[in-house]
Amino acid sequence: MAVTSSEGTLGSRYRSLRELVCDNLRDRIIEHQLAPGERLVERDLADALDVSRIVVREAIHQLSTEGLVTILPRRGAQVAALDPVDAENLFEVRIGLESMAAAAAAERRTDSDLARFDDLMEQARAATRDGEAKRAAYLNMEFHQAVVDASGNPLLGTIFRSLSGRALQLFRIGQDLDAHGLHDDHVDLVDALRERDADRARSLMADHIAATRESTVERVRALAERR
């Protein structure tokens, strides 16, 4: 099959071939089409995606930096297993990083940022209403990316992008836990950003991420025990 970009809008415009392959593999890992522990054989993937092995190798390396792929000496690359400790650590880091970003965004956001927030929220709400869970997940992650971008801190943006694959993976695992509450949280957060209330934006973002922390980690634990 020819390579295609992942579903959703996470930077899918004008992608390089390496980025398209990376998107494709990332999406298949997040959607469990490639299972934890499954080997990623460059030759087989290159043939399946109709690209060179060099492109596949570069994509696998990128996914290893995101924590979605593990590269083992003499054994090659395989899909990384997500365990409860990984999940706990990711929630902890996201709470700290994104609450900081939300506070900065409240002070620095522009009118175009607000328009972007509103558009993404509406698209995500429509996707949820129409039962398009996968699209809703990508849109909700892009909303979080938009808040980080609005912080005006490029380093925060770089760090968040390095975590976004794993964050999306966790979100998909616990996506059904409180879909409507998630949208309500986003509305409240945007209100705080619109009012430039940094303290409230920081608190709302932290509470929003923490809301499904325990239940999502429990699901990760249950999945790990079944492997």
Backbone as JSON, one array per atom type, in Angstrom:
{
  "sequence": "MAVTSSEGTLGSRYRSLRELVCDNLRDRIIEHQLAPGERLVERDLADALDVSRIVVREAIHQLSTEGLVTILPRRGAQVAALDPVDAENLFEVRIGLESMAAAAAAERRTDSDLARFDDLMEQARAATRDGEAKRAAYLNMEFHQAVVDASGNPLLGTIFRSLSGRALQLFRIGQDLDAHGLHDDHVDLVDALRERDADRARSLMADHIAATRESTVERVRALAERR",
  "N": [[0.84, -1.19, 0.0], [0.43, 2.28, -0.67], [1.98, 4.9, 1.16], [0.15, 6.81, 3.51], [-0.96, 9.8, 5.22], [-1.59, 10.14, 8.78], [-4.85, 10.0, 10.3], [-6.8, 12.91, 11.09], [-5.66, 16.17, 12.21], [-3.15, 16.79, 13.08], [-0.75, 18.54, 12.23], [-0.76, 17.7, 9.53], [-0.41, 18.82, 7.05], [1.33, 19.31, 4.04], [3.51, 17.34, 4.32], [6.72, 15.77, 4.67], [8.13, 12.82, 3.07], [9.3, 11.12, 4.98], [8.02, 12.07, 7.28], [5.38, 11.42, 6.67], [5.5, 8.62, 6.66], [6.22, 8.25, 9.31], [3.94, 9.32, 10.58], [2.08, 7.43, 9.69], [2.96, 5.0, 10.86], [2.94, 5.73, 13.56], [0.22, 6.2, 13.96], [-0.8, 3.61, 13.54], [0.34, 2.27, 15.68], [-0.8, 3.61, 17.88], [-3.46, 2.98, 17.43], [-3.43, 0.31, 17.94], [-2.99, -1.41, 15.83], [-0.51, -2.2, 15.33], [0.98, -4.18, 17.58], [2.02, -4.0, 21.07], [5.38, -4.94, 21.57], [5.61, -6.07, 19.08], [7.7, -6.73, 16.31], [9.38, -4.37, 14.23], [10.13, -4.55, 11.12], [12.36, -3.31, 8.9], [12.64, -3.87, 6.1], [10.24, -5.2, 5.46], [8.31, -3.28, 6.12], [9.07, -1.19, 4.42], [8.53, -2.33, 1.92], [5.76, -2.71, 2.16], [4.81, -0.1, 2.43], [5.78, 1.09, 0.21], [8.17, 2.61, 0.07], [11.59, 3.71, 0.64], [14.03, 1.79, 2.53], [15.62, 3.42, 4.03], [14.03, 5.66, 4.58], [12.08, 4.45, 6.19], [13.7, 3.64, 8.31], [14.49, 6.12, 9.36], [12.02, 7.08, 10.2], [11.34, 5.2, 12.16], [13.37, 5.71, 14.0], [12.62, 8.31, 14.8], [10.17, 7.73, 16.06], [11.13, 6.27, 18.16], [12.31, 8.22, 19.73], [10.05, 9.4, 20.67], [9.09, 7.57, 22.39], [7.44, 5.55, 21.53], [8.47, 3.43, 20.2], [10.84, 0.88, 20.76], [14.29, 0.34, 20.52], [16.33, -2.34, 20.35], [19.53, -3.71, 21.11], [20.97, -5.79, 18.65], [18.55, -6.96, 18.22], [16.82, -5.31, 16.97], [14.09, -3.07, 16.11], [11.06, -2.61, 17.97], [7.56, -2.36, 18.8], [6.93, -0.29, 21.5], [6.06, -1.26, 24.8], [3.45, -0.05, 26.81], [3.41, 0.78, 30.15], [1.99, 0.91, 33.54], [3.62, 2.6, 35.13], [4.94, 4.19, 33.24], [2.69, 5.52, 32.27], [1.76, 6.94, 34.55], [3.98, 8.63, 34.94], [3.89, 10.14, 32.59], [1.44, 11.5, 32.83], [2.07, 13.08, 35.06], [4.14, 14.72, 34.08], [2.81, 16.02, 31.99], [0.82, 17.46, 33.37], [2.37, 19.36, 34.79], [3.76, 20.67, 32.65], [1.75, 21.51, 30.79], [-0.01, 23.02, 32.34], [1.63, 25.14, 33.01], [2.02, 26.13, 30.42], [-0.61, 26.91, 29.8], [-1.04, 29.03, 31.58], [0.84, 30.87, 30.62], [-0.18, 31.19, 28.05], [-2.57, 32.5, 28.6], [-1.7, 35.03, 29.12], [-0.46, 35.78, 26.76], [-1.9, 35.12, 24.49], [-3.43, 35.53, 21.25], [-5.99, 37.11, 19.22], [-6.32, 35.47, 17.0], [-5.44, 33.06, 18.02], [-7.53, 32.51, 19.83], [-9.61, 32.15, 18.01], [-8.72, 29.85, 16.76], [-8.8, 28.01, 18.91], [-11.6, 27.93, 19.37], [-12.51, 26.9, 16.93], [-11.3, 24.34, 16.83], [-12.45, 23.18, 19.11], [-15.14, 23.08, 18.35], [-15.04, 21.4, 16.1], [-14.12, 19.04, 17.35], [-16.19, 18.53, 19.12], [-18.27, 18.02, 17.33], [-17.26, 15.75, 16.05], [-17.24, 13.91, 18.17], [-19.98, 13.82, 18.73], [-20.86, 12.65, 16.37], [-19.87, 10.14, 16.56], [-17.25, 9.7, 15.77], [-14.7, 8.68, 17.0], [-11.9, 8.41, 16.78], [-11.11, 10.59, 15.17], [-11.97, 12.65, 16.85], [-10.2, 12.32, 18.97], [-7.7, 13.03, 17.84], [-8.23, 15.7, 17.21], [-8.73, 16.79, 19.75], [-6.2, 16.48, 20.89], [-4.84, 18.21, 19.23], [-5.99, 20.57, 20.05], [-4.85, 20.86, 22.6], [-2.22, 21.14, 21.78], [-2.48, 23.59, 20.48], [-2.96, 25.33, 22.61], [-0.5, 25.15, 23.94], [1.14, 26.19, 21.91], [0.17, 28.79, 21.88], [1.31, 29.79, 24.12], [3.62, 31.05, 23.5], [6.15, 30.12, 23.9], [8.65, 28.54, 22.46], [10.23, 26.35, 23.3], [8.62, 24.94, 25.12], [6.74, 24.09, 23.27], [8.27, 22.35, 21.66], [8.95, 20.34, 23.53], [6.39, 19.42, 24.19], [5.52, 18.36, 21.73], [7.21, 16.19, 21.53], [6.09, 14.52, 23.37], [3.55, 14.07, 22.51], [2.69, 11.84, 20.98], [2.66, 9.64, 22.77], [0.93, 10.76, 24.64], [-1.42, 10.95, 23.16], [-1.86, 8.26, 22.73], [-2.48, 7.39, 25.35], [-4.76, 8.93, 25.74], [-6.52, 7.8, 23.9], [-6.89, 5.32, 25.06], [-8.34, 5.94, 27.36], [-10.48, 7.37, 26.39], [-13.29, 7.26, 26.42], [-14.05, 7.8, 28.97], [-14.94, 10.28, 30.01], [-16.18, 11.96, 27.94], [-17.95, 14.12, 27.39], [-17.53, 15.77, 29.59], [-14.9, 16.46, 29.09], [-15.11, 18.19, 26.88], [-16.55, 20.27, 28.08], [-14.66, 21.11, 29.95], [-12.74, 22.17, 28.21], [-14.13, 24.35, 27.17], [-14.42, 25.96, 29.49], [-11.72, 26.44, 30.0], [-10.93, 27.91, 27.73], [-12.49, 30.17, 28.15], [-11.16, 31.25, 30.39], [-8.68, 31.78, 29.2], [-9.48, 33.66, 27.33], [-10.22, 35.73, 29.02], [-7.79, 36.38, 30.0], [-6.91, 35.29, 32.39], [-4.55, 34.09, 34.14], [-3.96, 32.5, 36.43], [-6.33, 31.04, 36.83], [-6.48, 29.69, 34.4], [-4.19, 28.08, 34.56], [-4.88, 26.41, 36.75], [-7.26, 25.18, 35.81], [-6.33, 23.73, 33.59], [-4.56, 21.92, 34.81], [-6.34, 20.48, 36.46], [-8.01, 19.42, 34.53], [-6.38, 17.62, 33.05], [-5.68, 15.89, 35.08], [-8.08, 14.71, 35.72], [-8.81, 12.25, 34.51], [-6.75, 10.68, 35.18], [-6.26, 8.59, 37.17], [-8.14, 6.58, 36.45], [-7.42, 6.04, 33.81], [-4.8, 5.1, 34.08], [-5.36, 2.76, 35.46], [-6.61, 1.31, 33.47], [-4.48, 0.97, 31.72], [-2.89, -0.64, 33.32], [-4.49, -2.93, 33.45], [-4.44, -3.72, 30.77], [-1.73, -4.28, 30.49], [-1.48, -6.48, 32.17], [-2.82, -8.4, 30.74], [-1.15, -8.98, 28.67]],
  "CA": [[0.0, 0.0, 0.0], [1.19, 3.53, -0.65], [1.9, 5.52, 2.47], [-0.76, 7.94, 3.68], [-0.81, 10.46, 6.52], [-2.53, 9.7, 9.81], [-6.12, 10.71, 10.38], [-6.76, 14.05, 12.0], [-5.06, 17.39, 11.7], [-1.91, 17.08, 13.8], [0.34, 18.92, 11.35], [-0.77, 16.8, 8.38], [-0.29, 19.57, 5.82], [2.64, 19.41, 3.4], [4.43, 16.5, 5.07], [7.76, 15.07, 3.94], [7.88, 11.38, 3.01], [9.65, 10.56, 6.29], [6.97, 12.44, 8.23], [4.19, 10.65, 6.34], [5.73, 7.26, 7.16], [6.17, 8.35, 10.77], [2.52, 9.47, 10.92], [1.4, 6.17, 9.42], [3.34, 4.03, 11.89], [2.45, 6.23, 14.85], [-1.22, 5.96, 13.99], [-1.04, 2.16, 13.67], [0.7, 1.9, 17.05], [-1.81, 4.16, 18.78], [-4.72, 2.27, 17.21], [-3.19, -1.11, 18.24], [-2.82, -2.22, 14.63], [0.81, -2.77, 15.62], [0.82, -4.49, 19.0], [3.23, -3.91, 21.9], [6.31, -6.06, 21.42], [5.71, -6.5, 17.68], [8.91, -6.27, 15.64], [9.23, -3.49, 13.08], [11.17, -4.98, 10.19], [12.5, -2.24, 7.91], [12.41, -4.37, 4.75], [8.82, -5.49, 5.28], [7.57, -2.01, 6.15], [9.39, -0.45, 3.2], [7.78, -2.95, 0.83], [4.33, -2.48, 2.36], [4.51, 1.32, 2.27], [6.34, 1.51, -1.07], [9.19, 3.64, 0.3], [12.91, 3.12, 0.86], [14.33, 1.37, 3.9], [16.19, 4.58, 4.73], [12.9, 6.46, 5.07], [11.49, 3.7, 7.3], [14.65, 3.69, 9.43], [14.41, 7.46, 9.95], [10.73, 7.17, 10.9], [11.44, 4.38, 13.38], [14.2, 6.46, 14.95], [11.8, 9.39, 15.35], [9.2, 7.16, 16.99], [11.85, 5.85, 19.37], [12.5, 9.41, 20.57], [8.74, 9.69, 21.25], [8.75, 6.52, 23.35], [6.49, 4.59, 20.96], [9.25, 2.32, 19.67], [12.06, 0.52, 21.49], [15.31, -0.25, 19.67], [17.12, -3.24, 21.19], [20.76, -4.19, 20.47], [20.96, -7.09, 17.97], [17.18, -7.46, 18.04], [16.1, -4.36, 16.14], [13.04, -2.22, 16.67], [9.76, -3.19, 18.25], [6.6, -1.43, 19.4], [7.14, -0.2, 22.94], [4.93, -1.59, 25.69], [3.09, 1.01, 27.74], [3.09, 0.21, 31.45], [1.38, 1.88, 34.44], [4.6, 3.6, 35.58], [5.06, 5.13, 32.13], [1.47, 6.33, 32.21], [1.8, 7.86, 35.69], [5.01, 9.64, 34.68], [3.44, 11.03, 31.53], [0.43, 12.4, 33.41], [2.75, 14.03, 35.94], [4.85, 15.69, 33.25], [1.83, 16.83, 31.25], [0.18, 18.41, 34.28], [3.3, 20.45, 35.02], [4.1, 21.39, 31.43], [0.61, 22.14, 30.15], [-0.56, 24.07, 33.21], [2.53, 26.27, 32.79], [1.72, 26.68, 29.1], [-1.92, 27.57, 29.84], [-0.87, 30.32, 32.26], [1.53, 31.77, 29.69], [-1.09, 31.48, 26.95], [-3.55, 33.48, 29.05], [-1.08, 36.34, 29.06], [0.11, 36.1, 25.46], [-2.72, 34.65, 23.38], [-3.91, 36.52, 20.3], [-7.35, 36.82, 18.75], [-6.27, 34.32, 16.09], [-5.38, 31.88, 18.89], [-8.88, 32.24, 20.33], [-10.38, 31.61, 16.89], [-8.24, 28.47, 16.57], [-9.36, 27.21, 20.0], [-13.03, 27.75, 19.14], [-12.7, 26.02, 15.77], [-10.94, 22.97, 17.21], [-13.46, 22.67, 20.04], [-16.36, 22.77, 17.61], [-14.78, 20.2, 15.31], [-14.03, 17.89, 18.26], [-17.53, 18.26, 19.64], [-19.03, 17.42, 16.23], [-16.74, 14.4, 15.84], [-17.74, 13.1, 19.27], [-21.42, 13.65, 18.52], [-21.07, 11.77, 15.21], [-19.27, 8.83, 16.82], [-15.93, 9.6, 15.14], [-13.84, 8.75, 18.18], [-10.51, 8.61, 16.4], [-10.95, 11.99, 14.75], [-12.12, 13.48, 18.05], [-8.96, 12.22, 19.74], [-6.67, 13.85, 17.19], [-8.61, 17.11, 17.34], [-8.52, 17.19, 21.14], [-4.77, 16.63, 21.1], [-4.43, 19.43, 18.55], [-6.4, 21.67, 20.92], [-3.81, 21.02, 23.62], [-1.06, 21.7, 21.08], [-2.77, 25.0, 20.21], [-2.75, 26.07, 23.86], [0.94, 25.23, 24.14], [1.66, 27.13, 20.92], [-0.23, 30.15, 22.27], [2.14, 30.23, 25.25], [4.71, 31.85, 22.98], [7.41, 29.54, 24.35], [8.98, 27.46, 21.51], [10.76, 25.18, 23.98], [7.46, 24.17, 25.58], [6.16, 23.46, 22.09], [9.12, 21.23, 21.26], [8.8, 19.28, 24.52], [5.05, 18.84, 24.08], [5.45, 17.53, 20.53], [7.91, 14.93, 21.79], [5.24, 13.71, 24.24], [2.18, 14.02, 22.02], [2.32, 10.5, 20.55], [2.3, 8.86, 23.97], [-0.26, 11.37, 25.24], [-2.56, 10.54, 22.35], [-2.06, 6.83, 23.02], [-3.2, 7.3, 26.62], [-6.09, 9.5, 25.58], [-7.35, 6.82, 23.2], [-7.21, 4.25, 26.0], [-9.35, 6.4, 28.31], [-11.26, 8.39, 25.71], [-14.72, 7.19, 26.7], [-14.3, 7.96, 30.41], [-15.74, 11.48, 30.29], [-16.07, 12.73, 26.71], [-18.67, 15.39, 27.47], [-16.82, 16.59, 30.56], [-13.71, 16.96, 28.43], [-15.49, 19.37, 26.1], [-16.9, 21.34, 29.02], [-13.38, 21.61, 30.48], [-12.11, 23.01, 27.19], [-14.88, 25.61, 27.12], [-14.03, 26.75, 30.67], [-10.33, 26.86, 29.82], [-10.89, 29.0, 26.74], [-13.02, 31.37, 28.82], [-10.07, 31.81, 31.19], [-7.69, 32.34, 28.27], [-10.08, 34.86, 26.74], [-10.21, 36.77, 30.05], [-6.39, 36.54, 30.4], [-6.82, 34.91, 33.8], [-3.48, 33.09, 34.12], [-4.08, 31.57, 37.56], [-7.46, 30.14, 36.57], [-6.1, 28.83, 33.27], [-3.25, 27.07, 35.09], [-5.62, 25.47, 37.59], [-8.19, 24.42, 34.99], [-5.59, 22.77, 32.78], [-4.07, 20.86, 35.7], [-7.48, 19.65, 36.87], [-8.52, 18.74, 33.33], [-5.52, 16.48, 32.74], [-5.7, 14.97, 36.22], [-9.42, 14.14, 35.93], [-8.89, 10.85, 34.08], [-5.44, 10.07, 35.44], [-6.34, 7.32, 37.9], [-8.89, 5.57, 35.71], [-6.65, 5.66, 32.62], [-3.68, 4.27, 34.53], [-5.92, 1.45, 35.78], [-6.83, 0.6, 32.21], [-3.16, 0.59, 31.25], [-2.48, -1.78, 34.15], [-5.27, -4.1, 33.02], [-3.92, -4.13, 29.46], [-0.4, -4.85, 30.7], [-1.64, -7.8, 32.79], [-3.32, -9.34, 29.74], [-0.12, -9.29, 27.67]],
  "C": [[0.88, 1.24, 0.0], [0.97, 4.21, 0.7], [0.92, 6.68, 2.45], [-0.54, 8.54, 5.04], [-1.85, 9.96, 7.49], [-3.79, 10.54, 9.78], [-5.98, 11.87, 11.34], [-5.94, 15.18, 11.4], [-3.76, 17.74, 12.38], [-0.78, 17.35, 12.81], [0.39, 18.11, 10.07], [-0.61, 17.52, 7.05], [1.15, 19.57, 5.33], [3.71, 18.62, 4.16], [5.51, 15.93, 4.15], [7.44, 13.59, 3.95], [8.2, 10.72, 4.35], [8.55, 10.85, 7.31], [5.69, 11.66, 7.95], [4.31, 9.21, 6.84], [5.63, 7.24, 8.68], [4.72, 8.47, 11.25], [1.79, 8.14, 10.79], [1.69, 5.15, 10.52], [2.84, 4.45, 13.26], [0.97, 5.93, 15.01], [-1.53, 4.48, 14.21], [-0.67, 1.66, 15.06], [-0.38, 2.37, 18.02], [-3.13, 3.41, 18.66], [-4.59, 0.76, 17.43], [-3.24, -1.99, 17.01], [-1.43, -2.83, 14.61], [0.85, -2.95, 17.13], [2.12, -4.28, 19.77], [4.09, -5.16, 21.78], [6.48, -6.53, 19.99], [6.96, -5.9, 17.03], [8.57, -5.4, 14.44], [10.4, -3.78, 12.13], [11.24, -3.98, 9.03], [12.12, -2.72, 6.51], [10.91, -4.58, 4.49], [7.99, -4.21, 5.24], [7.82, -1.2, 4.89], [8.61, -1.0, 2.01], [6.29, -2.63, 0.95], [3.93, -1.04, 2.08], [5.04, 1.91, 0.97], [7.27, 2.72, -0.91], [10.53, 2.93, 0.52], [13.09, 2.7, 2.31], [14.92, 2.52, 4.7], [15.09, 5.44, 5.34], [12.25, 5.77, 6.28], [12.39, 3.78, 8.52], [14.57, 5.05, 10.13], [13.11, 7.61, 10.74], [10.76, 6.38, 12.21], [12.28, 5.09, 14.43], [13.4, 7.6, 15.59], [10.81, 8.85, 16.37], [9.87, 6.65, 18.26], [12.09, 7.03, 20.29], [11.19, 9.82, 21.24], [8.31, 8.64, 22.26], [7.78, 5.48, 22.83], [7.17, 3.34, 20.42], [10.48, 2.12, 20.54], [13.04, -0.12, 20.51], [16.27, -1.03, 20.56], [18.37, -3.69, 20.44], [20.6, -5.6, 19.92], [19.57, -7.67, 17.77], [16.33, -6.51, 17.2], [15.01, -3.6, 16.88], [11.76, -3.0, 16.92], [8.86, -2.13, 18.89], [6.77, -1.45, 20.91], [5.87, -0.57, 23.7], [4.7, -0.42, 26.64], [2.72, 0.38, 29.07], [2.56, 1.29, 32.38], [2.35, 2.96, 34.93], [4.82, 4.64, 34.5], [3.87, 6.09, 32.1], [1.44, 7.37, 33.34], [2.8, 8.99, 35.43], [4.56, 10.64, 33.62], [2.38, 11.99, 32.04], [1.1, 13.47, 34.26], [3.44, 15.13, 35.14], [3.86, 16.6, 32.52], [1.16, 17.85, 32.16], [1.09, 19.61, 34.52], [3.51, 21.3, 33.79], [2.9, 22.16, 30.88], [-0.07, 23.18, 31.03], [0.31, 25.32, 33.11], [2.22, 26.95, 31.45], [0.39, 27.44, 29.1], [-1.82, 28.94, 30.5], [-0.19, 31.33, 31.33], [0.62, 32.15, 28.53], [-2.14, 32.52, 27.34], [-2.99, 34.9, 28.94], [-0.7, 36.76, 27.64], [-0.78, 35.75, 24.27], [-3.18, 35.83, 22.53], [-5.36, 36.2, 19.93], [-7.37, 35.64, 17.8], [-6.14, 33.02, 16.88], [-6.77, 31.51, 19.39], [-9.75, 31.63, 19.23], [-10.0, 30.16, 16.64], [-8.81, 27.55, 17.64], [-10.83, 26.89, 19.71], [-13.29, 26.78, 17.99], [-12.41, 24.57, 16.13], [-11.95, 22.37, 18.16], [-14.72, 22.26, 19.3], [-16.19, 21.52, 16.77], [-14.76, 18.95, 16.19], [-15.4, 17.52, 18.8], [-18.37, 17.56, 18.56], [-18.57, 15.98, 15.99], [-17.23, 13.45, 16.93], [-19.22, 12.8, 19.09], [-21.7, 12.64, 17.41], [-20.43, 10.4, 15.38], [-17.92, 8.62, 16.18], [-14.86, 9.75, 16.22], [-12.39, 9.04, 17.83], [-10.24, 10.04, 15.99], [-11.05, 12.93, 15.95], [-10.84, 13.48, 18.87], [-7.87, 13.1, 19.15], [-6.97, 15.34, 17.34], [-8.4, 17.61, 18.77], [-7.04, 17.35, 21.45], [-4.26, 17.89, 20.4], [-4.86, 20.66, 19.36], [-5.34, 21.93, 21.99], [-2.53, 21.59, 23.0], [-1.26, 23.19, 20.84], [-2.56, 25.85, 21.46], [-1.25, 26.23, 24.13], [1.56, 26.23, 23.16], [1.36, 28.57, 21.31], [0.58, 30.67, 23.45], [3.28, 31.13, 24.79], [6.09, 31.35, 23.38], [7.75, 28.36, 23.44], [9.51, 26.2, 22.18], [9.64, 24.31, 24.54], [6.82, 23.42, 24.42], [6.95, 22.24, 21.65], [8.96, 20.05, 22.22], [7.44, 18.61, 24.37], [4.95, 17.94, 22.86], [6.15, 16.19, 20.74], [7.07, 13.98, 22.64], [3.88, 13.39, 23.61], [1.75, 12.63, 21.54], [1.88, 9.63, 21.71], [1.04, 9.43, 24.63], [-1.51, 10.97, 24.48], [-2.89, 9.07, 22.57], [-2.85, 6.65, 24.32], [-4.62, 7.84, 26.49], [-7.02, 8.51, 24.9], [-7.77, 5.69, 24.14], [-8.34, 4.67, 26.93], [-10.35, 7.37, 27.73], [-12.73, 8.41, 26.11], [-15.05, 7.49, 28.16], [-15.17, 9.16, 30.72], [-15.68, 12.42, 29.09], [-16.75, 14.09, 26.81], [-18.02, 16.33, 28.49], [-15.57, 17.19, 29.98], [-14.03, 18.22, 27.64], [-15.84, 20.55, 27.0], [-15.64, 21.96, 29.63], [-12.72, 22.54, 29.49], [-12.8, 24.36, 27.09], [-14.48, 26.51, 28.29], [-12.61, 27.28, 30.52], [-10.24, 28.01, 28.84], [-11.47, 30.28, 27.32], [-11.93, 32.05, 29.66], [-8.99, 32.43, 30.31], [-8.21, 33.63, 27.64], [-10.03, 36.03, 27.73], [-8.8, 37.09, 30.55], [-6.18, 36.28, 31.9], [-5.81, 33.75, 33.91], [-3.63, 32.06, 35.24], [-5.2, 30.56, 37.33], [-7.13, 29.19, 35.43], [-5.16, 27.73, 33.72], [-3.99, 26.0, 35.88], [-6.55, 24.59, 36.78], [-7.47, 23.37, 34.16], [-5.09, 21.61, 33.64], [-5.2, 19.92, 36.1], [-8.01, 18.82, 35.7], [-7.7, 17.49, 33.01], [-5.6, 15.43, 33.84], [-7.02, 14.2, 36.34], [-9.5, 12.66, 35.57], [-7.6, 10.09, 34.38], [-5.58, 8.68, 36.06], [-7.03, 6.24, 37.09], [-8.14, 5.12, 34.45], [-5.48, 4.77, 33.0], [-4.17, 2.87, 34.89], [-6.17, 0.65, 34.51], [-5.5, 0.14, 31.62], [-2.66, -0.63, 32.02], [-3.2, -3.05, 33.73], [-4.78, -4.63, 31.67], [-2.57, -4.82, 29.62], [-0.52, -6.26, 31.29], [-2.14, -8.85, 31.81], [-2.27, -9.73, 28.71], [0.67, -10.53, 28.08]]
}
